[in-house]
Amino acid sequence: MGTNPDLTGATWRKSSYSGSSGGECVEVADLNPHIAIRDSKNPEAGTLAVTAR
């Protein structure tokens, strides 16, 4: 498989794709060349890293 990006110092923000009701929020962090995604309500549950493409 691939390598895990270093999330130390990542700046998380609410995704523009999150629902406006407040119950369906995901956070994203730009980690050139990856983007990390996590559940804002449970950030310790894990992170998904994908390429920006």
PDB file of N, CA, C and O in Angstrom:
ATOM      1  N   MET A   1       0.822  -1.189   0.000  1.00  0.00           N
ATOM      2  CA  MET A   1       0.000   0.000   0.000  1.00  0.00           C
ATOM      3  C   MET A   1       0.855   1.237   0.000  1.00  0.00           C
ATOM      4  O   MET A   1       2.069   1.144  -0.184  1.00  0.00           O
ATOM      5  N   GLY A   2       0.253   2.413   0.204  1.00  0.00           N
ATOM      6  CA  GLY A   2       0.985   3.668   0.193  1.00  0.00           C
ATOM      7  C   GLY A   2       1.525   4.029   1.559  1.00  0.00           C
ATOM      8  O   GLY A   2       1.466   3.248   2.508  1.00  0.00           O
ATOM      9  N   THR A   3       2.046   5.223   1.625  1.00  0.00           N
ATOM     10  CA  THR A   3       2.567   5.719   2.887  1.00  0.00           C
ATOM     11  C   THR A   3       1.545   6.632   3.545  1.00  0.00           C
ATOM     12  O   THR A   3       0.697   7.217   2.871  1.00  0.00           O
ATOM     13  N   ASN A   4       1.630   6.751   4.848  1.00  0.00           N
ATOM     14  CA  ASN A   4       0.734   7.630   5.593  1.00  0.00           C
ATOM     15  C   ASN A   4       1.339   9.022   5.659  1.00  0.00           C
ATOM     16  O   ASN A   4       2.488   9.168   6.075  1.00  0.00           O
ATOM     17  N   PRO A   5       0.598  10.046   5.261  1.00  0.00           N
ATOM     18  CA  PRO A   5       1.138  11.406   5.359  1.00  0.00           C
ATOM     19  C   PRO A   5       1.261  11.834   6.811  1.00  0.00           C
ATOM     20  O   PRO A   5       0.510  11.378   7.673  1.00  0.00           O
ATOM     21  N   ASP A   6       2.212  12.711   7.069  1.00  0.00           N
ATOM     22  CA  ASP A   6       2.430  13.234   8.417  1.00  0.00           C
ATOM     23  C   ASP A   6       1.360  14.277   8.717  1.00  0.00           C
ATOM     24  O   ASP A   6       1.265  15.286   8.018  1.00  0.00           O
ATOM     25  N   LEU A   7       0.552  14.041   9.753  1.00  0.00           N
ATOM     26  CA  LEU A   7      -0.527  14.958  10.110  1.00  0.00           C
ATOM     27  C   LEU A   7      -0.124  15.937  11.203  1.00  0.00           C
ATOM     28  O   LEU A   7      -0.949  16.729  11.657  1.00  0.00           O
ATOM     29  N   THR A   8       1.139  15.894  11.632  1.00  0.00           N
ATOM     30  CA  THR A   8       1.619  16.825  12.636  1.00  0.00           C
ATOM     31  C   THR A   8       1.532  18.245  12.095  1.00  0.00           C
ATOM     32  O   THR A   8       2.083  18.550  11.037  1.00  0.00           O
ATOM     33  N   GLY A   9       0.854  19.091  12.809  1.00  0.00           N
ATOM     34  CA  GLY A   9       0.732  20.478  12.394  1.00  0.00           C
ATOM     35  C   GLY A   9      -0.310  20.721  11.315  1.00  0.00           C
ATOM     36  O   GLY A   9      -0.389  21.825  10.778  1.00  0.00           O
ATOM     37  N   ALA A  10      -1.118  19.704  10.983  1.00  0.00           N
ATOM     38  CA  ALA A  10      -2.156  19.886   9.965  1.00  0.00           C
ATOM     39  C   ALA A  10      -3.177  20.922  10.438  1.00  0.00           C
ATOM     40  O   ALA A  10      -3.558  20.935  11.609  1.00  0.00           O
ATOM     41  N   THR A  11      -3.607  21.769   9.543  1.00  0.00           N
ATOM     42  CA  THR A  11      -4.639  22.757   9.836  1.00  0.00           C
ATOM     43  C   THR A  11      -5.948  22.246   9.267  1.00  0.00           C
ATOM     44  O   THR A  11      -6.119  22.161   8.051  1.00  0.00           O
ATOM     45  N   TRP A  12      -6.875  21.905  10.160  1.00  0.00           N
ATOM     46  CA  TRP A  12      -8.157  21.331   9.755  1.00  0.00           C
ATOM     47  C   TRP A  12      -9.197  22.430   9.586  1.00  0.00           C
ATOM     48  O   TRP A  12      -9.200  23.414  10.325  1.00  0.00           O
ATOM     49  N   ARG A  13     -10.083  22.255   8.603  1.00  0.00           N
ATOM     50  CA  ARG A  13     -11.200  23.181   8.392  1.00  0.00           C
ATOM     51  C   ARG A  13     -12.416  22.379   7.960  1.00  0.00           C
ATOM     52  O   ARG A  13     -12.292  21.271   7.437  1.00  0.00           O
ATOM     53  N   LYS A  14     -13.584  22.944   8.184  1.00  0.00           N
ATOM     54  CA  LYS A  14     -14.822  22.276   7.794  1.00  0.00           C
ATOM     55  C   LYS A  14     -14.904  22.244   6.272  1.00  0.00           C
ATOM     56  O   LYS A  14     -14.667  23.256   5.612  1.00  0.00           O
ATOM     57  N   SER A  15     -15.235  21.100   5.723  1.00  0.00           N
ATOM     58  CA  SER A  15     -15.351  20.957   4.285  1.00  0.00           C
ATOM     59  C   SER A  15     -16.561  21.712   3.753  1.00  0.00           C
ATOM     60  O   SER A  15     -17.590  21.797   4.423  1.00  0.00           O
ATOM     61  N   SER A  16     -16.440  22.251   2.568  1.00  0.00           N
ATOM     62  CA  SER A  16     -17.573  22.928   1.931  1.00  0.00           C
ATOM     63  C   SER A  16     -18.649  21.932   1.530  1.00  0.00           C
ATOM     64  O   SER A  16     -19.765  22.337   1.203  1.00  0.00           O
ATOM     65  N   TYR A  17     -18.343  20.643   1.545  1.00  0.00           N
ATOM     66  CA  TYR A  17     -19.314  19.601   1.221  1.00  0.00           C
ATOM     67  C   TYR A  17     -20.087  19.125   2.446  1.00  0.00           C
ATOM     68  O   TYR A  17     -20.964  18.269   2.322  1.00  0.00           O
ATOM     69  N   SER A  18     -19.782  19.661   3.622  1.00  0.00           N
ATOM     70  CA  SER A  18     -20.490  19.287   4.842  1.00  0.00           C
ATOM     71  C   SER A  18     -21.900  19.861   4.826  1.00  0.00           C
ATOM     72  O   SER A  18     -22.154  20.903   4.221  1.00  0.00           O
ATOM     73  N   GLY A  19     -22.806  19.171   5.494  1.00  0.00           N
ATOM     74  CA  GLY A  19     -24.178  19.671   5.595  1.00  0.00           C
ATOM     75  C   GLY A  19     -24.246  20.908   6.458  1.00  0.00           C
ATOM     76  O   GLY A  19     -23.392  21.109   7.321  1.00  0.00           O
ATOM     77  N   SER A  20     -25.243  21.738   6.241  1.00  0.00           N
ATOM     78  CA  SER A  20     -25.377  22.980   6.999  1.00  0.00           C
ATOM     79  C   SER A  20     -26.114  22.774   8.320  1.00  0.00           C
ATOM     80  O   SER A  20     -26.213  23.705   9.119  1.00  0.00           O
ATOM     81  N   SER A  21     -26.636  21.561   8.564  1.00  0.00           N
ATOM     82  CA  SER A  21     -27.391  21.308   9.791  1.00  0.00           C
ATOM     83  C   SER A  21     -26.477  21.076  10.990  1.00  0.00           C
ATOM     84  O   SER A  21     -26.948  21.053  12.128  1.00  0.00           O
ATOM     85  N   GLY A  22     -25.174  20.903  10.752  1.00  0.00           N
ATOM     86  CA  GLY A  22     -24.225  20.718  11.846  1.00  0.00           C
ATOM     87  C   GLY A  22     -24.023  19.277  12.263  1.00  0.00           C
ATOM     88  O   GLY A  22     -23.130  19.001  13.063  1.00  0.00           O
ATOM     89  N   GLY A  23     -24.811  18.350  11.756  1.00  0.00           N
ATOM     90  CA  GLY A  23     -24.683  16.958  12.156  1.00  0.00           C
ATOM     91  C   GLY A  23     -23.894  16.090  11.202  1.00  0.00           C
ATOM     92  O   GLY A  23     -23.603  14.935  11.514  1.00  0.00           O
ATOM     93  N   GLU A  24     -23.543  16.624  10.044  1.00  0.00           N
ATOM     94  CA  GLU A  24     -22.865  15.822   9.024  1.00  0.00           C
ATOM     95  C   GLU A  24     -21.585  16.517   8.581  1.00  0.00           C
ATOM     96  O   GLU A  24     -21.410  16.797   7.396  1.00  0.00           O
ATOM     97  N   CYS A  25     -20.703  16.794   9.513  1.00  0.00           N
ATOM     98  CA  CYS A  25     -19.513  17.572   9.197  1.00  0.00           C
ATOM     99  C   CYS A  25     -18.285  16.696   9.014  1.00  0.00           C
ATOM    100  O   CYS A  25     -18.022  15.780   9.793  1.00  0.00           O
ATOM    101  N   VAL A  26     -17.552  17.003   7.974  1.00  0.00           N
ATOM    102  CA  VAL A  26     -16.228  16.435   7.801  1.00  0.00           C
ATOM    103  C   VAL A  26     -15.251  17.592   7.765  1.00  0.00           C
ATOM    104  O   VAL A  26     -15.589  18.702   7.355  1.00  0.00           O
ATOM    105  N   GLU A  27     -14.035  17.312   8.202  1.00  0.00           N
ATOM    106  CA  GLU A  27     -12.973  18.306   8.169  1.00  0.00           C
ATOM    107  C   GLU A  27     -11.927  17.851   7.166  1.00  0.00           C
ATOM    108  O   GLU A  27     -11.724  16.654   6.964  1.00  0.00           O
ATOM    109  N   VAL A  28     -11.275  18.801   6.551  1.00  0.00           N
ATOM    110  CA  VAL A  28     -10.221  18.510   5.597  1.00  0.00           C
ATOM    111  C   VAL A  28      -8.975  19.301   5.963  1.00  0.00           C
ATOM    112  O   VAL A  28      -9.049  20.364   6.579  1.00  0.00           O
ATOM    113  N   ALA A  29      -7.846  18.764   5.577  1.00  0.00           N
ATOM    114  CA  ALA A  29      -6.566  19.451   5.761  1.00  0.00           C
ATOM    115  C   ALA A  29      -5.768  19.297   4.474  1.00  0.00           C
ATOM    116  O   ALA A  29      -5.649  18.189   3.950  1.00  0.00           O
ATOM    117  N   ASP A  30      -5.226  20.379   3.965  1.00  0.00           N
ATOM    118  CA  ASP A  30      -4.399  20.347   2.764  1.00  0.00           C
ATOM    119  C   ASP A  30      -2.991  19.928   3.157  1.00  0.00           C
ATOM    120  O   ASP A  30      -2.324  20.608   3.936  1.00  0.00           O
ATOM    121  N   LEU A  31      -2.547  18.801   2.608  1.00  0.00           N
ATOM    122  CA  LEU A  31      -1.220  18.252   2.905  1.00  0.00           C
ATOM    123  C   LEU A  31      -0.511  17.969   1.594  1.00  0.00           C
ATOM    124  O   LEU A  31      -0.331  16.806   1.234  1.00  0.00           O
ATOM    125  N   ASN A  32      -0.119  18.968   0.898  1.00  0.00           N
ATOM    126  CA  ASN A  32       0.469  18.800  -0.417  1.00  0.00           C
ATOM    127  C   ASN A  32       1.390  17.584  -0.479  1.00  0.00           C
ATOM    128  O   ASN A  32       2.364  17.564   0.274  1.00  0.00           O
ATOM    129  N   PRO A  33       1.167  16.586  -1.299  1.00  0.00           N
ATOM    130  CA  PRO A  33       0.203  16.514  -2.392  1.00  0.00           C
ATOM    131  C   PRO A  33      -1.102  15.802  -2.011  1.00  0.00           C
ATOM    132  O   PRO A  33      -1.891  15.473  -2.897  1.00  0.00           O
ATOM    133  N   HIS A  34      -1.346  15.560  -0.743  1.00  0.00           N
ATOM    134  CA  HIS A  34      -2.555  14.864  -0.302  1.00  0.00           C
ATOM    135  C   HIS A  34      -3.559  15.818   0.334  1.00  0.00           C
ATOM    136  O   HIS A  34      -3.243  16.959   0.672  1.00  0.00           O
ATOM    137  N   ILE A  35      -4.776  15.309   0.485  1.00  0.00           N
ATOM    138  CA  ILE A  35      -5.808  15.973   1.272  1.00  0.00           C
ATOM    139  C   ILE A  35      -6.275  14.956   2.294  1.00  0.00           C
ATOM    140  O   ILE A  35      -6.616  13.828   1.940  1.00  0.00           O
ATOM    141  N   ALA A  36      -6.294  15.344   3.556  1.00  0.00           N
ATOM    142  CA  ALA A  36      -6.748  14.451   4.614  1.00  0.00           C
ATOM    143  C   ALA A  36      -8.189  14.787   4.968  1.00  0.00           C
ATOM    144  O   ALA A  36      -8.586  15.951   4.956  1.00  0.00           O
ATOM    145  N   ILE A  37      -8.966  13.756   5.282  1.00  0.00           N
ATOM    146  CA  ILE A  37     -10.386  13.915   5.594  1.00  0.00           C
ATOM    147  C   ILE A  37     -10.662  13.178   6.891  1.00  0.00           C
ATOM    148  O   ILE A  37     -10.166  12.068   7.086  1.00  0.00           O
ATOM    149  N   ARG A  38     -11.453  13.778   7.789  1.00  0.00           N
ATOM    150  CA  ARG A  38     -11.827  13.116   9.036  1.00  0.00           C
ATOM    151  C   ARG A  38     -13.215  13.574   9.479  1.00  0.00           C
ATOM    152  O   ARG A  38     -13.721  14.599   9.022  1.00  0.00           O
ATOM    153  N   ASP A  39     -13.812  12.806  10.364  1.00  0.00           N
ATOM    154  CA  ASP A  39     -15.115  13.127  10.946  1.00  0.00           C
ATOM    155  C   ASP A  39     -14.889  14.158  12.050  1.00  0.00           C
ATOM    156  O   ASP A  39     -14.124  13.910  12.981  1.00  0.00           O
ATOM    157  N   SER A  40     -15.546  15.304  11.951  1.00  0.00           N
ATOM    158  CA  SER A  40     -15.321  16.361  12.933  1.00  0.00           C
ATOM    159  C   SER A  40     -15.829  15.995  14.316  1.00  0.00           C
ATOM    160  O   SER A  40     -15.333  16.518  15.314  1.00  0.00           O
ATOM    161  N   LYS A  41     -16.806  15.107  14.390  1.00  0.00           N
ATOM    162  CA  LYS A  41     -17.357  14.710  15.687  1.00  0.00           C
ATOM    163  C   LYS A  41     -16.506  13.644  16.364  1.00  0.00           C
ATOM    164  O   LYS A  41     -16.615  13.448  17.575  1.00  0.00           O
ATOM    165  N   ASN A  42     -15.660  12.951  15.602  1.00  0.00           N
ATOM    166  CA  ASN A  42     -14.838  11.874  16.143  1.00  0.00           C
ATOM    167  C   ASN A  42     -13.484  11.855  15.424  1.00  0.00           C
ATOM    168  O   ASN A  42     -13.190  10.898  14.708  1.00  0.00           O
ATOM    169  N   PRO A  43     -12.656  12.888  15.598  1.00  0.00           N
ATOM    170  CA  PRO A  43     -11.413  12.987  14.841  1.00  0.00           C
ATOM    171  C   PRO A  43     -10.390  11.895  15.159  1.00  0.00           C
ATOM    172  O   PRO A  43      -9.511  11.622  14.341  1.00  0.00           O
ATOM    173  N   GLU A  44     -10.490  11.270  16.328  1.00  0.00           N
ATOM    174  CA  GLU A  44      -9.547  10.216  16.684  1.00  0.00           C
ATOM    175  C   GLU A  44      -9.884   8.877  16.024  1.00  0.00           C
ATOM    176  O   GLU A  44      -9.096   7.935  16.108  1.00  0.00           O
ATOM    177  N   ALA A  45     -11.036   8.782  15.373  1.00  0.00           N
ATOM    178  CA  ALA A  45     -11.470   7.525  14.765  1.00  0.00           C
ATOM    179  C   ALA A  45     -10.650   7.154  13.529  1.00  0.00           C
ATOM    180  O   ALA A  45     -10.647   5.996  13.111  1.00  0.00           O
ATOM    181  N   GLY A  46      -9.968   8.112  12.957  1.00  0.00           N
ATOM    182  CA  GLY A  46      -9.153   7.809  11.795  1.00  0.00           C
ATOM    183  C   GLY A  46      -9.218   8.915  10.769  1.00  0.00           C
ATOM    184  O   GLY A  46     -10.067   9.804  10.839  1.00  0.00           O
ATOM    185  N   THR A  47      -8.315   8.849   9.821  1.00  0.00           N
ATOM    186  CA  THR A  47      -8.197   9.860   8.789  1.00  0.00           C
ATOM    187  C   THR A  47      -8.012   9.158   7.446  1.00  0.00           C
ATOM    188  O   THR A  47      -7.311   8.151   7.352  1.00  0.00           O
ATOM    189  N   LEU A  48      -8.635   9.692   6.433  1.00  0.00           N
ATOM    190  CA  LEU A  48      -8.488   9.211   5.072  1.00  0.00           C
ATOM    191  C   LEU A  48      -7.662  10.230   4.309  1.00  0.00           C
ATOM    192  O   LEU A  48      -7.995  11.416   4.309  1.00  0.00           O
ATOM    193  N   ALA A  49      -6.602   9.798   3.663  1.00  0.00           N
ATOM    194  CA  ALA A  49      -5.771  10.701   2.867  1.00  0.00           C
ATOM    195  C   ALA A  49      -5.863  10.290   1.402  1.00  0.00           C
ATOM    196  O   ALA A  49      -5.684   9.123   1.054  1.00  0.00           O
ATOM    197  N   VAL A  50      -6.141  11.266   0.560  1.00  0.00           N
ATOM    198  CA  VAL A  50      -6.267  11.027  -0.873  1.00  0.00           C
ATOM    199  C   VAL A  50      -5.490  12.109  -1.613  1.00  0.00           C
ATOM    200  O   VAL A  50      -5.150  13.147  -1.045  1.00  0.00           O
ATOM    201  N   THR A  51      -5.216  11.852  -2.887  1.00  0.00           N
ATOM    202  CA  THR A  51      -4.586  12.890  -3.687  1.00  0.00           C
ATOM    203  C   THR A  51      -5.639  13.935  -4.029  1.00  0.00           C
ATOM    204  O   THR A  51      -6.833  13.635  -4.043  1.00  0.00           O
ATOM    205  N   ALA A  52      -5.216  15.123  -4.295  1.00  0.00           N
ATOM    206  CA  ALA A  52      -6.148  16.196  -4.616  1.00  0.00           C
ATOM    207  C   ALA A  52      -6.922  15.901  -5.899  1.00  0.00           C
ATOM    208  O   ALA A  52      -8.047  16.368  -6.079  1.00  0.00           O
ATOM    209  N   ARG A  53      -6.333  15.156  -6.748  1.00  0.00           N
ATOM    210  CA  ARG A  53      -6.982  14.813  -8.015  1.00  0.00           C
ATOM    211  C   ARG A  53      -8.173  13.944  -7.764  1.00  0.00           C
ATOM    212  O   ARG A  53      -8.856  13.547  -8.708  1.00  0.00           O
TER     213      ARG A  53
END
